[in-house]
Amino acid sequence: MVKVMTNSLVESFARERAFQLLDQGSAYEILGPFDRFGSPHLEKQNIVPQFDDGMIIVKGKLNGNDAVVISIEGKFQGGGIGEVSGAKFAGTLEKVLKECKKGNRIYPIIIYDTGGVRLQEANYGLLSIAEISAAIVELRKYVPVVGIIPGKIGSFGGMSLTAGLCSALIMTREGRLGMNGPEVIQQEAGIRELDSKNNPLIWKMIGGAARKEAGLIDILVEDDVQNFKEAILSVWNGEIELKNRTKQIDYYLSLYKSCTLEERILPEVARELLAAGTERQNTELPVPTEVVQSTGRKWFDLLTDGKPSISEVPSVLVADTAINGIKARVIAVVPNPESIYYRARKGEVGLLEGWTIAKYVQQAIDEDCDAAEKRLIIPIVDVPSQAFGYHEELLGLYLACSAAIDAYATARLAGHPIVTAIVGNAISGAFLSHGMQGNRLIALNDDGVNVHVMSKKSAAIITMRSIEELDEAAKEVPAMAYDIQSFNQLGALYQLLDGVNAKNPNEEDKKVVMDAIIDAYYDIQKHKARDLSCRLTSEIARSVGRAASIKVREMIEAQWN
């Protein structure tokens, strides 16, 4: 038998991958290593930077079509997203969007090889992923956004949420796709929840073949550059039906509500459940006998004047109210100690929470589609993290979080003002799913209000530092810190509110927050922008907080031919 030599994408570096996909002689790199624009934050932590910061942008043609490839280098910092790399990714998509709006059709191709946010630049990564997500959601209306997960690392963390938003996903058997990496689940939930060294099980859960059998990706290819090209063209030419999975809210929500977890669901069974495609009869979830008075619940009750939640899922509270005469929908994620998903009982965003958020945001969009003034949406943020669990990864937690992001971003683009109120913890994928797509962010200046991508314990393990060393590094790089004052230094907050009791608010505290919400609402109406650009235009962002992010976008504009 003659063995045909293949041109491997899996075994290639990120730059090679990008040039291999595009027509020979058509491609050129934007913001390459000779521009010497690496992360300004790594040397402060005694980490050697890389001049392209692990993010490769190559513009050219594929089969004669204008295209741009965004390729992540997994060998640098595990493909983690920091300020510069994130700005290159988001800025490129934003530039493609501008061109498409002008009638210049350019096809974006994203090659994932990433563990998610770069912990050494934690909150810059969160901001970048929110901006990447926002750009993908808006760009899909003009061209299909194709994501490729070839292998080696895969797509994890917040970057898996951007993958979930893509119009179509292409994987190899070597690729992996999940919200939480196996090692992180073991750290957070213990080896009994998931043994990260049980490789056969992990491939059955989150490997490319498993995700294809579950209907969670579109094309499974053997590792050869030509196969990838043909798969991409099949999407562009309309040969592949775009599934719009993040819009299939009723199907996925009915599925997850009907699951029983008395025994562990086997990967084979899970794949059959996910691929069935048939919406199930509505399963009524029991009302919890124990109501946890979390910070998020207290603020929900206060801002809605005690209105009952209309949500069918106890861990997501939803109510319509009026704030200073302005119609508003308030949404909060709260603990449910009796949830069938035991890893999502303390206020985490899990399978049910992500899809439920999506349902009630989409409901507001549909109900207000013909209204002259769209309802104000207020996400109340008090979320400790996404859920770390075997079933969550097996059943596609990343997609549940992507659906929530999609709904919020779609609402914002449809003209719904979104003012996010951060009253407690705003951690990791939970914050990306619930709050980060707001037009304006307000937060309480309180020790109990924290923003980050991971618990300190896990962050210390992954970065091979002690917690004390992490705290010391945060003094040099505010993006690494957990406190809200440090997050404010990045320039993303519209207001940081002093003198408010976060955990036990009273009527005076309520008035301060309501006034801030209304002020933000009128600021949104005044500026009319429906994107997230305000996070790059504040005085703090321009002077210090996002200076590198702004410069990257300027350089992309200058080098774009």
Secondary structure per residue as TSV (DSSP state, phi and psi in degrees):
chain	resnum	aa	ss	phi	psi
A	1	M	-	360.0	133.1
A	2	V	-	-85.8	126.5
A	3	K	-	-95.9	120.8
A	4	V	-	-79.8	128.6
A	5	M	-	-71.9	135.2
A	6	T	-	-106.8	158.8
A	7	N	-	-102.1	99.8
A	8	S	-	-77.2	133.0
A	9	L	S	-88.6	-35.1
A	10	V	T	-60.0	-42.9
A	11	E	T	-83.3	-4.0
A	12	S	S	-88.2	159.3
A	13	F	-	-78.0	166.6
A	14	A	H	-59.2	-41.6
A	15	R	H	-67.2	-43.6
A	16	E	H	-59.6	-42.5
A	17	R	H	-57.4	-45.8
A	18	A	H	-63.8	-47.5
A	19	F	H	-69.7	-32.8
A	20	Q	H	-63.2	-33.5
A	21	L	H	-75.4	-27.8
A	22	L	S	-94.1	156.7
A	23	D	-	-58.6	136.4
A	24	Q	T	-60.0	132.2
A	25	G	T	85.2	-5.7
A	26	S	T	-97.4	-13.4
A	27	A	-	-101.3	144.9
A	28	Y	E	-143.2	152.8
A	29	E	E	-93.6	140.7
A	30	I	E	-106.3	133.9
A	31	L	S	53.7	54.2
A	32	G	-	-80.1	-176.1
A	33	P	G	-63.4	-26.2
A	34	F	G	-73.8	-12.6
A	35	D	G	-77.0	-13.9
A	36	R	-	52.4	46.4
A	37	F	-	-113.0	85.9
A	38	G	-	-103.6	-174.8
A	39	S	-	-65.6	132.1
A	40	P	S	-82.9	1.5
A	41	H	S	-108.6	-14.4
A	42	L	S	-79.3	-40.5
A	43	E	G	-61.2	-31.7
A	44	K	G	-63.2	-18.8
A	45	Q	G	-109.4	17.4
A	46	N	T	60.5	36.3
A	47	I	-	-114.3	130.8
A	48	V	-	-71.5	122.2
A	49	P	-	-79.2	177.1
A	50	Q	-	-129.6	138.2
A	51	F	T	-66.5	-23.1
A	52	D	T	-99.9	0.0
A	53	D	T	56.1	25.5
A	54	G	T	74.9	12.7
A	55	M	E	-125.4	118.3
A	56	I	E	-108.3	127.0
A	57	I	E	-118.6	117.0
A	58	V	E	-128.1	125.8
A	59	K	E	-107.5	139.3
A	60	G	E	-177.7	-145.5
A	61	K	E	-130.2	149.4
A	62	L	E	-127.0	115.2
A	63	N	T	54.9	36.0
A	64	G	T	85.4	-6.9
A	65	N	E	-90.9	137.1
A	66	D	E	-63.6	130.8
A	67	A	E	-147.9	158.3
A	68	V	E	-134.8	133.1
A	69	V	E	-106.6	127.9
A	70	I	E	-108.6	113.1
A	71	S	E	-123.5	126.1
A	72	I	E	-97.2	130.1
A	73	E	-	-87.3	103.8
A	74	G	T	-68.7	-18.9
A	75	K	T	-80.2	-9.6
A	76	F	S	-107.7	113.8
A	77	Q	G	53.9	35.2
A	78	G	G	60.8	23.8
A	79	G	G	70.3	17.7
A	80	G	-	-67.5	147.4
A	81	I	B	-96.7	120.8
A	82	G	-	-114.1	-158.4
A	83	E	H	-69.0	-54.0
A	84	V	H	-69.3	-47.8
A	85	S	H	-61.5	-41.1
A	86	G	H	-65.4	-38.4
A	87	A	H	-68.7	-35.2
A	88	K	H	-63.4	-43.0
A	89	F	H	-64.8	-57.2
A	90	A	H	-63.5	-43.8
A	91	G	H	-62.4	-35.8
A	92	T	H	-66.5	-46.2
A	93	L	H	-62.5	-39.2
A	94	E	H	-63.7	-38.6
A	95	K	H	-67.9	-41.3
A	96	V	H	-60.2	-41.8
A	97	L	H	-60.6	-45.4
A	98	K	H	-58.5	-43.7
A	99	E	H	-65.3	-42.4
A	100	C	H	-63.1	-38.7
A	101	K	H	-64.2	-27.3
A	102	K	T	-85.2	-1.2
A	103	G	T	96.4	2.8
A	104	N	-	-94.0	99.8
A	105	R	-	-76.1	115.7
A	106	I	-	-126.6	130.7
A	107	Y	E	-95.6	121.6
A	108	P	E	-87.5	138.3
A	109	I	E	-126.5	125.9
A	110	I	E	-112.6	125.1
A	111	I	E	-106.9	111.7
A	112	Y	-	-89.8	133.5
A	113	D	-	-155.4	74.8
A	114	T	B	-150.1	141.8
A	115	G	-	-89.4	-1.7
A	116	G	S	116.8	-137.4
A	117	V	B	-74.1	140.5
A	118	R	-	-76.5	113.6
A	119	L	G	-62.8	-27.2
A	120	Q	G	-70.6	-10.2
A	121	E	G	-135.6	42.0
A	122	A	H	-43.9	-61.4
A	123	N	H	-75.3	-21.0
A	124	Y	H	-64.3	-38.0
A	125	G	H	-63.1	-42.5
A	126	L	H	-59.6	-47.3
A	127	L	H	-62.1	-42.0
A	128	S	H	-65.1	-43.2
A	129	I	H	-65.4	-36.1
A	130	A	H	-62.1	-41.4
A	131	E	H	-71.8	-36.7
A	132	I	H	-62.3	-46.1
A	133	S	H	-60.8	-45.4
A	134	A	H	-60.1	-41.7
A	135	A	H	-66.9	-40.3
A	136	I	H	-62.5	-46.2
A	137	V	H	-59.2	-43.2
A	138	E	H	-73.7	-36.4
A	139	L	H	-69.3	-30.1
A	140	R	T	-58.7	-22.0
A	141	K	T	-71.3	-18.2
A	142	Y	T	-107.2	-42.9
A	143	V	S	-144.2	152.6
A	144	P	-	-68.6	135.0
A	145	V	-	-97.2	114.2
A	146	V	E	-100.2	128.1
A	147	G	E	-109.5	139.2
A	148	I	E	-122.2	130.4
A	149	I	E	-121.5	90.7
A	150	P	-	-76.6	-40.6
A	151	G	S	149.3	-168.3
A	152	K	T	76.2	-71.0
A	153	I	T	-103.4	-56.6
A	154	G	-	109.5	-150.0
A	155	S	B	-136.5	115.0
A	156	F	-	-132.7	175.2
A	157	G	T	60.9	-148.7
A	158	G	H	-61.3	-25.2
A	159	M	H	-71.1	-24.6
A	160	S	H	-66.0	-27.6
A	161	L	H	-70.3	-36.6
A	162	T	H	-68.7	-35.0
A	163	A	H	-63.4	-40.4
A	164	G	H	-63.2	-21.9
A	165	L	H	-86.5	-14.0
A	166	C	S	-61.5	151.3
A	167	S	S	-63.8	-37.8
A	168	A	E	-149.3	146.2
A	169	L	E	-121.0	134.5
A	170	I	E	-117.7	131.7
A	171	M	E	-135.5	162.0
A	172	T	-	-105.6	173.2
A	173	R	T	-65.0	-25.0
A	174	E	T	-77.8	-15.6
A	175	G	-	-76.5	155.8
A	176	R	B	-135.2	145.2
A	177	L	B	-140.2	119.2
A	178	G	-	-168.3	159.5
A	179	M	S	-71.8	-54.2
A	180	N	S	-109.0	127.1
A	181	G	-	-64.6	151.8
A	182	P	H	-54.6	-39.1
A	183	E	H	-65.5	-37.5
A	184	V	H	-68.5	-41.0
A	185	I	H	-61.0	-43.3
A	186	Q	H	-63.6	-40.2
A	187	Q	H	-63.3	-44.0
A	188	E	H	-81.8	-33.7
A	189	A	H	-119.0	-10.2
A	190	G	-	97.5	159.9
A	191	I	T	-68.6	-23.9
A	192	R	T	-69.9	-27.9
A	193	E	T	-73.2	-46.1
A	194	L	-	-159.1	124.6
A	195	D	-	-86.2	109.2
A	196	S	T	-67.1	-13.6
A	197	K	T	-95.4	-0.2
A	198	N	-	-83.7	74.8
A	199	N	H	-60.2	-41.1
A	200	P	H	-57.8	-40.6
A	201	L	H	-66.0	-43.7
A	202	I	H	-63.4	-40.6
A	203	W	H	-66.1	-35.1
A	204	K	H	-67.9	-26.0
A	205	M	H	-83.5	-52.8
A	206	I	H	-127.6	4.9
A	207	G	B	-70.3	165.1
A	208	G	H	-57.9	-44.6
A	209	A	H	-63.9	-40.7
A	210	A	H	-65.4	-42.1
A	211	R	H	-66.5	-34.0
A	212	K	H	-69.2	-44.4
A	213	E	H	-62.2	-30.9
A	214	A	T	-82.1	-3.7
A	215	G	T	76.2	20.8
A	216	L	S	-96.6	-9.9
A	217	I	S	-130.3	173.2
A	218	D	S	-102.4	-40.3
A	219	I	E	-137.8	132.5
A	220	L	E	-109.8	123.7
A	221	V	-	-123.1	155.1
A	222	E	-	-79.0	149.8
A	223	D	S	-71.7	91.8
A	224	D	-	-153.6	135.0
A	225	V	H	-54.9	-41.4
A	226	Q	H	-61.7	-36.4
A	227	N	H	-63.2	-39.5
A	228	F	H	-66.4	-43.0
A	229	K	H	-59.1	-46.6
A	230	E	H	-63.6	-37.7
A	231	A	H	-65.3	-42.5
A	232	I	H	-61.8	-47.0
A	233	L	H	-63.5	-33.0
A	234	S	H	-65.2	-31.0
A	235	V	H	-72.3	-48.4
A	236	W	H	-60.7	-37.1
A	237	N	T	-83.1	-0.1
A	238	G	T	80.1	13.2
A	239	E	-	-75.3	-22.5
A	240	I	S	-106.6	125.1
A	241	E	-	-71.7	127.5
A	242	L	-	-77.7	124.7
A	243	K	-	-81.6	-23.9
A	244	N	-	49.4	52.3
A	245	R	G	-59.8	-36.1
A	246	T	G	-69.6	-9.8
A	247	K	G	-95.4	-7.5
A	248	Q	-	-85.1	57.4
A	249	I	H	-66.0	-50.3
A	250	D	H	-62.5	-39.1
A	251	Y	H	-62.2	-53.7
A	252	Y	H	-69.7	-38.5
A	253	L	H	-65.7	-41.7
A	254	S	H	-65.2	-35.4
A	255	L	H	-63.7	-49.1
A	256	Y	H	-72.2	-29.4
A	257	K	H	-69.0	-28.1
A	258	S	H	-88.8	-9.1
A	259	C	-	-68.6	145.6
A	260	T	-	-119.6	136.4
A	261	L	-	-118.0	27.9
A	262	E	S	-58.9	-36.1
A	263	E	S	-122.3	154.1
A	264	R	-	-64.0	130.0
A	265	I	-	-75.1	127.8
A	266	L	-	-76.0	150.4
A	267	P	H	-55.1	-38.8
A	268	E	H	-63.4	-40.8
A	269	V	H	-67.1	-42.5
A	270	A	H	-61.1	-41.2
A	271	R	H	-63.3	-38.7
A	272	E	H	-65.9	-41.9
A	273	L	H	-61.0	-46.3
A	274	L	H	-69.1	-35.3
A	275	A	H	-84.5	-7.9
A	276	A	-	-59.8	-42.0
A	277	G	-	76.6	5.6
A	278	T	-	-106.7	123.5
A	279	E	-	-66.9	138.6
A	280	R	-	-94.2	162.6
A	281	Q	-	-63.4	148.8
A	282	N	-	-62.7	128.0
A	283	T	-	-103.2	119.6
A	284	E	-	-81.4	124.6
A	285	L	-	-85.2	140.1
A	286	P	-	-66.3	146.4
A	287	V	-	-72.8	128.1
A	288	P	-	-60.8	140.8
A	289	T	S	-76.7	-23.5
A	290	E	S	-112.5	124.7
A	291	V	-	-105.9	117.5
A	292	V	-	-85.9	122.8
A	293	Q	-	-83.2	71.0
A	294	S	-	-74.3	165.4
A	295	T	H	-59.5	-42.4
A	296	G	H	-61.9	-40.6
A	297	R	H	-65.9	-41.6
A	298	K	H	-60.2	-43.2
A	299	W	H	-71.3	-34.1
A	300	F	H	-61.2	-48.7
A	301	D	H	-61.6	-39.8
A	302	L	H	-67.7	-46.6
A	303	L	H	-74.9	-20.8
A	304	T	T	-102.8	5.6
A	305	D	T	56.6	37.8
A	306	G	T	75.6	17.3
A	307	K	-	-64.0	143.8
A	308	P	-	-70.8	149.1
A	309	S	-	-73.4	140.3
A	310	I	-	-93.8	0.4
A	311	S	-	-74.1	146.0
A	312	E	S	-86.2	-5.5
A	313	V	S	-116.1	119.8
A	314	P	T	-60.5	-25.5
A	315	S	T	-84.5	-2.4
A	316	V	E	-124.3	115.3
A	317	L	E	-95.4	134.8
A	318	V	E	-139.7	130.6
A	319	A	E	-152.7	147.1
A	320	D	E	-97.8	139.7
A	321	T	E	-149.9	-174.5
A	322	A	E	-129.4	132.5
A	323	I	E	-117.8	111.9
A	324	N	T	53.2	38.9
A	325	G	T	84.6	-2.4
A	326	I	E	-97.7	126.3
A	327	K	E	-66.3	134.8
A	328	A	E	-144.4	148.4
A	329	R	E	-112.7	124.4
A	330	V	E	-106.6	133.3
A	331	I	E	-131.6	131.6
A	332	A	E	-138.9	144.7
A	333	V	E	-101.4	128.6
A	334	V	-	-132.9	161.8
A	335	P	-	-65.7	146.9
A	336	N	-	-136.3	96.1
A	337	P	T	-62.0	-11.1
A	338	E	T	-111.8	15.7
A	339	S	-	-60.5	142.9
A	340	I	S	-64.5	-24.6
A	341	Y	S	-93.0	95.9
A	342	Y	G	-66.2	-18.5
A	343	R	G	-85.5	1.8
A	344	A	G	-127.0	43.4
A	345	R	S	-101.6	-5.8
A	346	K	S	-114.8	26.9
A	347	G	S	95.4	8.0
A	348	E	-	-70.5	155.4
A	349	V	B	-87.8	115.1
A	350	G	-	-119.8	-158.7
A	351	L	H	-59.6	-50.0
A	352	L	H	-65.7	-41.7
A	353	E	H	-65.5	-45.9
A	354	G	H	-59.9	-47.8
A	355	W	H	-71.5	-30.5
A	356	T	H	-70.7	-41.6
A	357	I	H	-55.7	-48.6
A	358	A	H	-57.6	-41.3
A	359	K	H	-61.6	-48.1
A	360	Y	H	-82.2	-21.9
A	361	V	H	-73.2	-44.3
A	362	Q	H	-63.0	-36.2
A	363	Q	H	-59.7	-42.9
A	364	A	H	-63.4	-39.6
A	365	I	H	-60.6	-48.1
A	366	D	H	-64.6	-44.2
A	367	E	H	-67.2	-30.1
A	368	D	T	-101.8	11.1
A	369	C	T	-58.7	-31.9
A	370	D	T	-102.5	3.1
A	371	A	-	-77.2	142.1
A	372	A	S	-66.9	-38.2
A	373	E	S	-117.7	119.7
A	374	K	-	-78.3	146.9
A	375	R	-	-59.1	137.3
A	376	L	E	-68.7	132.9
A	377	I	E	-112.9	130.8
A	378	I	E	-123.3	98.1
A	379	P	E	-76.3	124.0
A	380	I	E	-94.1	120.5
A	381	V	E	-104.6	115.1
A	382	D	E	-151.2	74.2
A	383	V	E	-126.1	122.3
A	384	P	-	-73.8	-24.0
A	385	S	-	168.9	178.5
A	386	Q	B	-76.7	167.8
A	387	A	-	-78.5	131.2
A	388	F	-	-101.1	101.8
A	389	G	-	-159.6	157.3
A	390	Y	H	-58.1	-52.6
A	391	H	H	-66.1	-35.2
A	392	E	H	-60.4	-46.3
A	393	E	H	-71.5	-41.0
A	394	L	H	-58.7	-41.3
A	395	L	T	-95.4	4.2
A	396	G	T	91.1	52.8
A	397	L	H	-57.4	-38.2
A	398	Y	H	-55.7	-37.8
A	399	L	H	-72.7	-35.5
A	400	A	H	-61.6	-42.8
A	401	C	H	-68.7	-38.1
A	402	S	H	-61.5	-38.9
A	403	A	H	-63.4	-39.8
A	404	A	H	-64.7	-44.4
A	405	I	H	-60.2	-46.4
A	406	D	H	-57.3	-45.6
A	407	A	H	-62.9	-47.3
A	408	Y	H	-62.9	-44.6
A	409	A	H	-64.8	-39.8
A	410	T	H	-64.5	-40.7
A	411	A	H	-62.4	-44.2
A	412	R	H	-61.4	-44.0
A	413	L	H	-68.5	-27.0
A	414	A	T	-79.8	-4.2
A	415	G	T	104.9	6.2
A	416	H	-	-78.9	118.2
A	417	P	-	-67.9	132.3
A	418	I	B	-120.0	116.6
A	419	V	E	-114.5	112.3
A	420	T	E	-88.0	129.4
A	421	A	E	-109.5	110.1
A	422	I	E	-91.7	108.1
A	423	V	E	-114.2	-8.3
A	424	G	E	-148.9	-137.6
A	425	N	E	-75.8	142.0
A	426	A	E	-133.6	84.5
A	427	I	E	-116.0	128.6
A	428	S	H	58.2	-140.4
A	429	G	H	-61.3	-24.7
A	430	A	H	-65.1	-42.4
A	431	F	H	-70.9	-39.1
A	432	L	H	-59.3	-38.2
A	433	S	H	-76.8	-33.3
A	434	H	T	-132.7	87.1
A	435	G	T	131.1	-38.9
A	436	M	T	-71.7	-13.6
A	437	Q	T	-90.0	8.0
A	438	G	-	-67.1	146.2
A	439	N	S	-60.9	-38.1
A	440	R	E	-135.9	142.8
A	441	L	E	-113.5	127.4
A	442	I	E	-118.5	152.1
A	443	A	E	-145.8	153.8
A	444	L	E	-88.9	134.5
A	445	N	-	-83.2	85.9
A	446	D	S	-144.3	146.1
A	447	D	T	-61.6	-23.2
A	448	G	T	-84.7	1.6
A	449	V	-	-103.3	116.3
A	450	N	E	-134.1	145.9
A	451	V	E	-128.3	130.1
A	452	H	E	-172.7	-178.7
A	453	V	S	-104.8	-9.2
A	454	M	S	-167.5	158.3
A	455	S	-	-61.0	151.8
A	456	K	H	-59.9	-38.6
A	457	K	H	-61.1	-48.2
A	458	S	H	-70.0	-38.3
A	459	A	H	-60.9	-39.0
A	460	A	H	-64.6	-42.4
A	461	I	H	-64.1	-46.7
A	462	I	H	-68.3	-37.9
A	463	T	T	-88.0	1.6
A	464	M	T	57.2	47.3
A	465	R	-	-131.6	165.4
A	466	S	-	-84.5	165.0
A	467	I	H	-63.6	-35.0
A	468	E	H	-64.1	-39.9
A	469	E	H	-67.0	-36.4
A	470	L	H	-61.4	-45.9
A	471	D	H	-62.8	-36.2
A	472	E	H	-68.3	-41.9
A	473	A	H	-63.8	-33.6
A	474	A	H	-64.2	-22.9
A	475	K	H	-67.4	-30.7
A	476	E	H	-88.2	-32.1
A	477	V	-	-126.5	95.4
A	478	P	G	-56.0	-26.6
A	479	A	G	-65.0	-16.8
A	480	M	G	-85.5	-17.9
A	481	A	-	-76.4	160.0
A	482	Y	-	-96.1	-25.8
A	483	D	B	-72.9	153.0
A	484	I	H	-70.4	-26.2
A	485	Q	H	-64.7	-39.2
A	486	S	H	-68.4	-40.2
A	487	F	H	-62.0	-35.9
A	488	N	H	-62.4	-28.3
A	489	Q	T	-67.7	-13.5
A	490	L	T	-84.3	-10.8
A	491	G	T	86.7	11.2
A	492	A	-	-89.1	-20.4
A	493	L	-	-80.2	139.3
A	494	Y	S	-78.3	-43.3
A	495	Q	E	-145.9	141.9
A	496	L	E	-112.5	116.3
A	497	L	E	-95.6	120.9
A	498	D	-	-88.4	157.2
A	499	G	S	73.1	18.7
A	500	V	-	-107.6	132.5
A	501	N	-	-80.8	105.3
A	502	A	S	-67.8	-44.6
A	503	K	S	-82.2	-30.9
A	504	N	S	-133.4	71.2
A	505	P	-	-73.7	149.5
A	506	N	-	-118.0	-170.6
A	507	E	H	-64.5	-35.0
A	508	E	H	-66.4	-41.3
A	509	D	H	-62.8	-40.8
A	510	K	H	-57.9	-44.5
A	511	K	H	-62.8	-41.4
A	512	V	H	-60.1	-45.5
A	513	V	H	-69.2	-42.5
A	514	M	H	-62.9	-39.7
A	515	D	H	-62.4	-39.8
A	516	A	H	-67.2	-39.8
A	517	I	H	-62.0	-45.6
A	518	I	H	-66.1	-39.2
A	519	D	H	-61.0	-44.1
A	520	A	H	-64.5	-39.5
A	521	Y	H	-58.6	-47.3
A	522	Y	H	-70.7	-29.5
A	523	D	H	-66.7	-39.8
A	524	I	H	-60.8	-46.3
A	525	Q	H	-63.6	-36.2
A	526	K	H	-67.5	-44.7
A	527	H	H	-87.3	-18.7
A	528	K	-	66.5	-14.7
A	529	A	-	-64.9	133.9
A	530	R	-	-105.0	7.9
A	531	D	S	-101.9	-165.3
A	532	L	S	-104.4	19.6
A	533	S	G	-64.0	-20.8
A	534	C	G	-61.2	-22.9
A	535	R	G	-73.1	-10.5
A	536	L	G	-108.3	-0.7
A	537	T	T	-113.7	-6.7
A	538	S	S	-66.4	159.6
A	539	E	H	-60.2	-41.8
A	540	I	H	-65.4	-42.7
A	541	A	I	-61.9	-44.7
A	542	R	I	-69.1	-39.4
A	543	S	I	-80.3	-39.2
A	544	V	I	-140.2	-57.3
A	545	G	I	-56.7	-42.7
A	546	R	T	-125.9	30.2
A	547	A	H	-58.2	-43.5
A	548	A	H	-67.5	-38.6
A	549	S	H	-61.2	-41.1
A	550	I	H	-68.4	-42.9
A	551	K	H	-63.0	-40.5
A	552	V	H	-57.9	-46.7
A	553	R	H	-62.8	-38.0
A	554	E	H	-64.4	-39.9
A	555	M	H	-71.0	-36.0
A	556	I	H	-61.0	-44.8
A	557	E	H	-60.2	-42.9
A	558	A	H	-69.5	-32.9
A	559	Q	H	-94.5	-2.0
A	560	W	-	-78.2	122.2
A	561	N	-	-108.1	360.0
